[in-house]
Amino acid sequence: MSCCIHSWENNNTLPSITSHRKSIENRERRVFMNRLITAIVFAGLLAPTIRAAEKPAETPPPPAVKVGDMAPDFTLTDQNGNKVSLKDFKGKKNVALAFYIFAFTGG
């Protein structure tokens, strides 16, 4: 709750009614601007969500490898920077593959 401070220094008169109206108008203007800015920010935050909902869902292509099929050969880099190929282990060791998207990458 705000309180007006009156001054008797100017000809011993109270502040005019117009100054009180101006302070009310300024307060109303601040409230309006705060609401307007809040609405604009809220709309900006919702815009990407609405646009994403408008796009049709893309269905992923069916998998090329089925359960029980021989895994295709590929080459990846290990944790030490060495190239490792699946064909290097064929007939020598059993291989279990586990893929973790963005695991341990910080991204």
Contacts in CASP RR format, 6 or more apart in sequence:
PFRMAT RR
TARGET T0000
AUTHOR 0000-0000-0000
METHOD contacts of the structure
MODEL  1
MSCCIHSWENNNTLPSITSHRKSIENRERRVFMNRLITAIVFAGLLAPTI
RAAEKPAETPPPPAVKVGDMAPDFTLTDQNGNKVSLKDFKGKKNVALAFY
IFAFTGG
4 15 0 8 1.000
4 20 0 8 1.000
4 23 0 8 1.000
6 14 0 8 1.000
6 15 0 8 1.000
7 15 0 8 1.000
65 71 0 8 1.000
65 72 0 8 1.000
71 86 0 8 1.000
71 97 0 8 1.000
72 86 0 8 1.000
73 85 0 8 1.000
73 86 0 8 1.000
73 87 0 8 1.000
74 85 0 8 1.000
74 86 0 8 1.000
75 83 0 8 1.000
75 84 0 8 1.000
75 85 0 8 1.000
75 86 0 8 1.000
76 83 0 8 1.000
76 84 0 8 1.000
77 83 0 8 1.000
77 84 0 8 1.000
78 84 0 8 1.000
86 95 0 8 1.000
89 95 0 8 1.000
END
